[in-house]
Amino acid sequence: MTTVVKCPTCGTDVAWVPESKFRPFCSNRCKQIDLGAWASEKYVIGGKPGEEPSPDEQDED
């Protein structure tokens, strides 16, 4: 059974297989739209510059 995910940009179903070269995106266009959103700071990761991760966020070795 093939896993199917939704394209994060447009919501189209995308098969999670090696042949889906832009996964999880459905196309290069959707991949570029997402990259542009990160570049324009539409998406951000929380926290303050130089702030250390809390102990529960750190990976255990």
mmCIF file as gemmi writes it, N, C-alpha and C atoms, coordinates in Angstrom:
data_model
loop_
_atom_site.group_PDB
_atom_site.id
_atom_site.type_symbol
_atom_site.label_atom_id
_atom_site.label_alt_id
_atom_site.label_comp_id
_atom_site.label_asym_id
_atom_site.label_entity_id
_atom_site.label_seq_id
_atom_site.pdbx_PDB_ins_code
_atom_site.Cartn_x
_atom_site.Cartn_y
_atom_site.Cartn_z
_atom_site.occupancy
_atom_site.B_iso_or_equiv
_atom_site.pdbx_formal_charge
_atom_site.auth_seq_id
_atom_site.auth_asym_id
_atom_site.pdbx_PDB_model_num
ATOM 1 N N . MET Axp A 1 ? 0.847 -1.185 0 1 0 ? 1 A 1
ATOM 2 C CA . MET Axp A 1 ? 0 0 0 1 0 ? 1 A 1
ATOM 3 C C . MET Axp A 1 ? 0.892 1.248 0 1 0 ? 1 A 1
ATOM 4 N N . THR Axp A 2 ? 0.615 2.181 -0.865 1 0 ? 2 A 1
ATOM 5 C CA . THR Axp A 2 ? 1.383 3.417 -0.996 1 0 ? 2 A 1
ATOM 6 C C . THR Axp A 2 ? 0.808 4.484 -0.067 1 0 ? 2 A 1
ATOM 7 N N . THR Axp A 3 ? 1.688 5.159 0.64 1 0 ? 3 A 1
ATOM 8 C CA . THR Axp A 3 ? 1.274 6.266 1.484 1 0 ? 3 A 1
ATOM 9 C C . THR Axp A 3 ? 1.009 7.483 0.608 1 0 ? 3 A 1
ATOM 10 N N . VAL Axp A 4 ? -0.068 8.181 0.907 1 0 ? 4 A 1
ATOM 11 C CA . VAL Axp A 4 ? -0.436 9.385 0.167 1 0 ? 4 A 1
ATOM 12 C C . VAL Axp A 4 ? -0.485 10.537 1.161 1 0 ? 4 A 1
ATOM 13 N N . VAL Axp A 5 ? 0.164 11.645 0.815 1 0 ? 5 A 1
ATOM 14 C CA . VAL Axp A 5 ? 0.16 12.847 1.653 1 0 ? 5 A 1
ATOM 15 C C . VAL Axp A 5 ? -0.425 14.008 0.848 1 0 ? 5 A 1
ATOM 16 N N . LYS Axp A 6 ? -0.798 15.048 1.544 1 0 ? 6 A 1
ATOM 17 C CA . LYS Axp A 6 ? -1.312 16.258 0.883 1 0 ? 6 A 1
ATOM 18 C C . LYS Axp A 6 ? -0.153 17.226 0.647 1 0 ? 6 A 1
ATOM 19 N N . CYS Axp A 7 ? -0.104 17.808 -0.531 1 0 ? 7 A 1
ATOM 20 C CA . CYS Axp A 7 ? 0.889 18.841 -0.831 1 0 ? 7 A 1
ATOM 21 C C . CYS Axp A 7 ? 0.679 19.986 0.166 1 0 ? 7 A 1
ATOM 22 N N . PRO Axp A 8 ? 1.731 20.404 0.881 1 0 ? 8 A 1
ATOM 23 C CA . PRO Axp A 8 ? 1.58 21.471 1.867 1 0 ? 8 A 1
ATOM 24 C C . PRO Axp A 8 ? 1.137 22.807 1.272 1 0 ? 8 A 1
ATOM 25 N N . THR Axp A 9 ? 1.353 22.997 -0.014 1 0 ? 9 A 1
ATOM 26 C CA . THR Axp A 9 ? 1.017 24.273 -0.641 1 0 ? 9 A 1
ATOM 27 C C . THR Axp A 9 ? -0.408 24.296 -1.176 1 0 ? 9 A 1
ATOM 28 N N . CYS Axp A 10 ? -0.781 23.278 -1.953 1 0 ? 10 A 1
ATOM 29 C CA . CYS Axp A 10 ? -2.092 23.319 -2.614 1 0 ? 10 A 1
ATOM 30 C C . CYS Axp A 10 ? -3.074 22.236 -2.166 1 0 ? 10 A 1
ATOM 31 N N . GLY Axp A 11 ? -2.585 21.241 -1.421 1 0 ? 11 A 1
ATOM 32 C CA . GLY Axp A 11 ? -3.479 20.208 -0.911 1 0 ? 11 A 1
ATOM 33 C C . GLY Axp A 11 ? -3.717 19.034 -1.841 1 0 ? 11 A 1
ATOM 34 N N . THR Axp A 12 ? -3.059 18.991 -2.99 1 0 ? 12 A 1
ATOM 35 C CA . THR Axp A 12 ? -3.197 17.87 -3.918 1 0 ? 12 A 1
ATOM 36 C C . THR Axp A 12 ? -2.605 16.61 -3.298 1 0 ? 12 A 1
ATOM 37 N N . ASP Axp A 13 ? -3.223 15.451 -3.556 1 0 ? 13 A 1
ATOM 38 C CA . ASP Axp A 13 ? -2.687 14.181 -3.08 1 0 ? 13 A 1
ATOM 39 C C . ASP Axp A 13 ? -1.37 13.873 -3.789 1 0 ? 13 A 1
ATOM 40 N N . VAL Axp A 14 ? -0.37 13.438 -3.001 1 0 ? 14 A 1
ATOM 41 C CA . VAL Axp A 14 ? 0.944 13.092 -3.535 1 0 ? 14 A 1
ATOM 42 C C . VAL Axp A 14 ? 1.321 11.712 -3.002 1 0 ? 14 A 1
ATOM 43 N N . ALA Axp A 15 ? 1.628 10.781 -3.905 1 0 ? 15 A 1
ATOM 44 C CA . ALA Axp A 15 ? 2.077 9.453 -3.483 1 0 ? 15 A 1
ATOM 45 C C . ALA Axp A 15 ? 3.482 9.564 -2.918 1 0 ? 15 A 1
ATOM 46 N N . TRP Axp A 16 ? 3.722 8.955 -1.756 1 0 ? 16 A 1
ATOM 47 C CA . TRP Axp A 16 ? 5.044 9.005 -1.118 1 0 ? 16 A 1
ATOM 48 C C . TRP Axp A 16 ? 5.88 7.856 -1.65 1 0 ? 16 A 1
ATOM 49 N N . VAL Axp A 17 ? 6.382 8.043 -2.871 1 0 ? 17 A 1
ATOM 50 C CA . VAL Axp A 17 ? 7.207 7.043 -3.551 1 0 ? 17 A 1
ATOM 51 C C . VAL Axp A 17 ? 8.423 7.753 -4.156 1 0 ? 17 A 1
ATOM 52 N N . PRO Axp A 18 ? 9.512 7.019 -4.393 1 0 ? 18 A 1
ATOM 53 C CA . PRO Axp A 18 ? 10.712 7.648 -4.964 1 0 ? 18 A 1
ATOM 54 C C . PRO Axp A 18 ? 10.459 8.38 -6.281 1 0 ? 18 A 1
ATOM 55 N N . GLU Axp A 19 ? 9.485 7.948 -7.04 1 0 ? 19 A 1
ATOM 56 C CA . GLU Axp A 19 ? 9.194 8.585 -8.33 1 0 ? 19 A 1
ATOM 57 C C . GLU Axp A 19 ? 8.584 9.984 -8.17 1 0 ? 19 A 1
ATOM 58 N N . SER Axp A 20 ? 8.053 10.293 -6.991 1 0 ? 20 A 1
ATOM 59 C CA . SER Axp A 20 ? 7.49 11.624 -6.728 1 0 ? 20 A 1
ATOM 60 C C . SER Axp A 20 ? 8.638 12.544 -6.351 1 0 ? 20 A 1
ATOM 61 N N . LYS Axp A 21 ? 9.26 13.124 -7.361 1 0 ? 21 A 1
ATOM 62 C CA . LYS Axp A 21 ? 10.535 13.813 -7.147 1 0 ? 21 A 1
ATOM 63 C C . LYS Axp A 21 ? 10.44 15.096 -6.331 1 0 ? 21 A 1
ATOM 64 N N . PHE Axp A 22 ? 9.256 15.67 -6.169 1 0 ? 22 A 1
ATOM 65 C CA . PHE Axp A 22 ? 9.115 16.905 -5.404 1 0 ? 22 A 1
ATOM 66 C C . PHE Axp A 22 ? 8.458 16.682 -4.043 1 0 ? 22 A 1
ATOM 67 N N . ARG Axp A 23 ? 8.274 15.417 -3.652 1 0 ? 23 A 1
ATOM 68 C CA . ARG Axp A 23 ? 7.546 15.141 -2.405 1 0 ? 23 A 1
ATOM 69 C C . ARG Axp A 23 ? 8.144 15.881 -1.235 1 0 ? 23 A 1
ATOM 70 N N . PRO Axp A 24 ? 7.396 16.398 -0.339 1 0 ? 24 A 1
ATOM 71 C CA . PRO Axp A 24 ? 5.957 16.23 -0.187 1 0 ? 24 A 1
ATOM 72 C C . PRO Axp A 24 ? 5.123 17.153 -1.077 1 0 ? 24 A 1
ATOM 73 N N . PHE Axp A 25 ? 5.793 17.924 -1.926 1 0 ? 25 A 1
ATOM 74 C CA . PHE Axp A 25 ? 5.064 18.823 -2.825 1 0 ? 25 A 1
ATOM 75 C C . PHE Axp A 25 ? 4.644 18.075 -4.082 1 0 ? 25 A 1
ATOM 76 N N . CYS Axp A 26 ? 3.605 18.572 -4.756 1 0 ? 26 A 1
ATOM 77 C CA . CYS Axp A 26 ? 3.12 17.915 -5.966 1 0 ? 26 A 1
ATOM 78 C C . CYS Axp A 26 ? 3.915 18.346 -7.198 1 0 ? 26 A 1
ATOM 79 N N . SER Axp A 27 ? 4.587 19.491 -7.12 1 0 ? 27 A 1
ATOM 80 C CA . SER Axp A 27 ? 5.301 20.009 -8.288 1 0 ? 27 A 1
ATOM 81 C C . SER Axp A 27 ? 6.419 20.947 -7.841 1 0 ? 27 A 1
ATOM 82 N N . ASN Axp A 28 ? 7.285 21.266 -8.778 1 0 ? 28 A 1
ATOM 83 C CA . ASN Axp A 28 ? 8.345 22.234 -8.51 1 0 ? 28 A 1
ATOM 84 C C . ASN Axp A 28 ? 7.74 23.598 -8.181 1 0 ? 28 A 1
ATOM 85 N N . ARG Axp A 29 ? 6.64 23.94 -8.824 1 0 ? 29 A 1
ATOM 86 C CA . ARG Axp A 29 ? 5.981 25.227 -8.569 1 0 ? 29 A 1
ATOM 87 C C . ARG Axp A 29 ? 5.584 25.343 -7.096 1 0 ? 29 A 1
ATOM 88 N N . CYS Axp A 30 ? 4.934 24.308 -6.56 1 0 ? 30 A 1
ATOM 89 C CA . CYS Axp A 30 ? 4.516 24.345 -5.157 1 0 ? 30 A 1
ATOM 90 C C . CYS Axp A 30 ? 5.724 24.37 -4.232 1 0 ? 30 A 1
ATOM 91 N N . LYS Axp A 31 ? 6.782 23.665 -4.593 1 0 ? 31 A 1
ATOM 92 C CA . LYS Axp A 31 ? 8.009 23.68 -3.801 1 0 ? 31 A 1
ATOM 93 C C . LYS Axp A 31 ? 8.598 25.087 -3.761 1 0 ? 31 A 1
ATOM 94 N N . GLN Axp A 32 ? 8.615 25.782 -4.899 1 0 ? 32 A 1
ATOM 95 C CA . GLN Axp A 32 ? 9.162 27.131 -4.976 1 0 ? 32 A 1
ATOM 96 C C . GLN Axp A 32 ? 8.297 28.14 -4.223 1 0 ? 32 A 1
ATOM 97 N N . ILE Axp A 33 ? 6.984 27.955 -4.255 1 0 ? 33 A 1
ATOM 98 C CA . ILE Axp A 33 ? 6.082 28.835 -3.5 1 0 ? 33 A 1
ATOM 99 C C . ILE Axp A 33 ? 6.399 28.722 -2.009 1 0 ? 33 A 1
ATOM 100 N N . ASP Axp A 34 ? 6.595 27.491 -1.524 1 0 ? 34 A 1
ATOM 101 C CA . ASP Axp A 34 ? 6.911 27.272 -0.115 1 0 ? 34 A 1
ATOM 102 C C . ASP Axp A 34 ? 8.267 27.887 0.238 1 0 ? 34 A 1
ATOM 103 N N . LEU Axp A 35 ? 9.264 27.691 -0.616 1 0 ? 35 A 1
ATOM 104 C CA . LEU Axp A 35 ? 10.584 28.268 -0.382 1 0 ? 35 A 1
ATOM 105 C C . LEU Axp A 35 ? 10.497 29.796 -0.321 1 0 ? 35 A 1
ATOM 106 N N . GLY Axp A 36 ? 9.714 30.385 -1.208 1 0 ? 36 A 1
ATOM 107 C CA . GLY Axp A 36 ? 9.526 31.833 -1.212 1 0 ? 36 A 1
ATOM 108 C C . GLY Axp A 36 ? 8.878 32.331 0.068 1 0 ? 36 A 1
ATOM 109 N N . ALA Axp A 37 ? 7.946 31.552 0.615 1 0 ? 37 A 1
ATOM 110 C CA . ALA Axp A 37 ? 7.299 31.933 1.872 1 0 ? 37 A 1
ATOM 111 C C . ALA Axp A 37 ? 8.32 31.948 3.014 1 0 ? 37 A 1
ATOM 112 N N . TRP Axp A 38 ? 9.218 30.953 3.052 1 0 ? 38 A 1
ATOM 113 C CA . TRP Axp A 38 ? 10.273 30.948 4.064 1 0 ? 38 A 1
ATOM 114 C C . TRP Axp A 38 ? 11.207 32.135 3.852 1 0 ? 38 A 1
ATOM 115 N N . ALA Axp A 39 ? 11.591 32.401 2.611 1 0 ? 39 A 1
ATOM 116 C CA . ALA Axp A 39 ? 12.526 33.484 2.309 1 0 ? 39 A 1
ATOM 117 C C . ALA Axp A 39 ? 11.953 34.854 2.674 1 0 ? 39 A 1
ATOM 118 N N . SER Axp A 40 ? 10.645 35.013 2.527 1 0 ? 40 A 1
ATOM 119 C CA . SER Axp A 40 ? 10.021 36.298 2.862 1 0 ? 40 A 1
ATOM 120 C C . SER Axp A 40 ? 9.574 36.347 4.324 1 0 ? 40 A 1
ATOM 121 N N . GLU Axp A 41 ? 9.98 35.337 5.089 1 0 ? 41 A 1
ATOM 122 C CA . GLU Axp A 41 ? 9.69 35.231 6.515 1 0 ? 41 A 1
ATOM 123 C C . GLU Axp A 41 ? 8.208 35.148 6.833 1 0 ? 41 A 1
ATOM 124 N N . LYS Axp A 42 ? 7.426 34.577 5.896 1 0 ? 42 A 1
ATOM 125 C CA . LYS Axp A 42 ? 6.017 34.293 6.175 1 0 ? 42 A 1
ATOM 126 C C . LYS Axp A 42 ? 5.943 33.183 7.227 1 0 ? 42 A 1
ATOM 127 N N . TYR Axp A 43 ? 6.889 32.253 7.164 1 0 ? 43 A 1
ATOM 128 C CA . TYR Axp A 43 ? 7.003 31.187 8.157 1 0 ? 43 A 1
ATOM 129 C C . TYR Axp A 43 ? 8.212 31.491 9.024 1 0 ? 43 A 1
ATOM 130 N N . VAL Axp A 44 ? 8.097 31.285 10.308 1 0 ? 44 A 1
ATOM 131 C CA . VAL Axp A 44 ? 9.232 31.467 11.21 1 0 ? 44 A 1
ATOM 132 C C . VAL Axp A 44 ? 9.222 30.361 12.251 1 0 ? 44 A 1
ATOM 133 N N . ILE Axp A 45 ? 10.384 30.086 12.788 1 0 ? 45 A 1
ATOM 134 C CA . ILE Axp A 45 ? 10.513 29.134 13.883 1 0 ? 45 A 1
ATOM 135 C C . ILE Axp A 45 ? 10.643 29.958 15.149 1 0 ? 45 A 1
ATOM 136 N N . GLY Axp A 46 ? 9.845 29.629 16.162 1 0 ? 46 A 1
ATOM 137 C CA . GLY Axp A 46 ? 9.802 30.397 17.394 1 0 ? 46 A 1
ATOM 138 C C . GLY Axp A 46 ? 11.122 30.419 18.135 1 0 ? 46 A 1
ATOM 139 N N . GLY Axp A 47 ? 11.242 31.347 19.057 1 0 ? 47 A 1
ATOM 140 C CA . GLY Axp A 47 ? 12.442 31.488 19.866 1 0 ? 47 A 1
ATOM 141 C C . GLY Axp A 47 ? 13.102 32.817 19.601 1 0 ? 47 A 1
ATOM 142 N N . LYS Axp A 48 ? 14.098 33.094 20.433 1 0 ? 48 A 1
ATOM 143 C CA . LYS Axp A 48 ? 14.846 34.334 20.29 1 0 ? 48 A 1
ATOM 144 C C . LYS Axp A 48 ? 16.261 34.005 19.841 1 0 ? 48 A 1
ATOM 145 N N . PRO Axp A 49 ? 16.913 34.894 19.098 1 0 ? 49 A 1
ATOM 146 C CA . PRO Axp A 49 ? 18.291 34.629 18.676 1 0 ? 49 A 1
ATOM 147 C C . PRO Axp A 49 ? 19.186 34.312 19.875 1 0 ? 49 A 1
ATOM 148 N N . GLY Axp A 50 ? 19.97 33.264 19.762 1 0 ? 50 A 1
ATOM 149 C CA . GLY Axp A 50 ? 20.889 32.873 20.812 1 0 ? 50 A 1
ATOM 150 C C . GLY Axp A 50 ? 20.254 32.105 21.95 1 0 ? 50 A 1
ATOM 151 N N . GLU Axp A 51 ? 18.958 31.904 21.894 1 0 ? 51 A 1
ATOM 152 C CA . GLU Axp A 51 ? 18.253 31.184 22.954 1 0 ? 51 A 1
ATOM 153 C C . GLU Axp A 51 ? 18.547 29.687 22.849 1 0 ? 51 A 1
ATOM 154 N N . GLU Axp A 52 ? 18.893 29.087 23.963 1 0 ? 52 A 1
ATOM 155 C CA . GLU Axp A 52 ? 19.176 27.656 24.001 1 0 ? 52 A 1
ATOM 156 C C . GLU Axp A 52 ? 17.86 26.873 24.039 1 0 ? 52 A 1
ATOM 157 N N . PRO Axp A 53 ? 17.816 25.697 23.393 1 0 ? 53 A 1
ATOM 158 C CA . PRO Axp A 53 ? 16.61 24.877 23.473 1 0 ? 53 A 1
ATOM 159 C C . PRO Axp A 53 ? 16.387 24.402 24.914 1 0 ? 53 A 1
ATOM 160 N N . SER Axp A 54 ? 15.131 24.233 25.281 1 0 ? 54 A 1
ATOM 161 C CA . SER Axp A 54 ? 14.827 23.724 26.61 1 0 ? 54 A 1
ATOM 162 C C . SER Axp A 54 ? 15.265 22.262 26.698 1 0 ? 54 A 1
ATOM 163 N N . PRO Axp A 55 ? 15.48 21.728 27.891 1 0 ? 55 A 1
ATOM 164 C CA . PRO Axp A 55 ? 15.959 20.347 28.027 1 0 ? 55 A 1
ATOM 165 C C . PRO Axp A 55 ? 15.075 19.317 27.324 1 0 ? 55 A 1
ATOM 166 N N . ASP Axp A 56 ? 13.766 19.535 27.303 1 0 ? 56 A 1
ATOM 167 C CA . ASP Axp A 56 ? 12.886 18.564 26.642 1 0 ? 56 A 1
ATOM 168 C C . ASP Axp A 56 ? 12.948 18.66 25.114 1 0 ? 56 A 1
ATOM 169 N N . GLU Axp A 57 ? 13.523 19.731 24.563 1 0 ? 57 A 1
ATOM 170 C CA . GLU Axp A 57 ? 13.674 19.878 23.125 1 0 ? 57 A 1
ATOM 171 C C . GLU Axp A 57 ? 14.998 19.338 22.6 1 0 ? 57 A 1
ATOM 172 N N . GLN Axp A 58 ? 15.946 19.076 23.501 1 0 ? 58 A 1
ATOM 173 C CA . GLN Axp A 58 ? 17.256 18.596 23.083 1 0 ? 58 A 1
ATOM 174 C C . GLN Axp A 58 ? 17.205 17.102 22.8 1 0 ? 58 A 1
ATOM 175 N N . ASP Axp A 59 ? 17.956 16.673 21.796 1 0 ? 59 A 1
ATOM 176 C CA . ASP Axp A 59 ? 18.038 15.259 21.464 1 0 ? 59 A 1
ATOM 177 C C . ASP Axp A 59 ? 18.835 14.527 22.536 1 0 ? 59 A 1
ATOM 178 N N . GLU Axp A 60 ? 18.376 13.338 22.859 1 0 ? 60 A 1
ATOM 179 C CA . GLU Axp A 60 ? 19.129 12.518 23.796 1 0 ? 60 A 1
ATOM 180 C C . GLU Axp A 60 ? 20.096 11.655 23.008 1 0 ? 60 A 1
ATOM 181 N N . ASP Axp A 61 ? 21.351 11.616 23.429 1 0 ? 61 A 1
ATOM 182 C CA . ASP Axp A 61 ? 22.37 10.807 22.742 1 0 ? 61 A 1
ATOM 183 C C . ASP Axp A 61 ? 22.541 9.473 23.402 1 0 ? 61 A 1
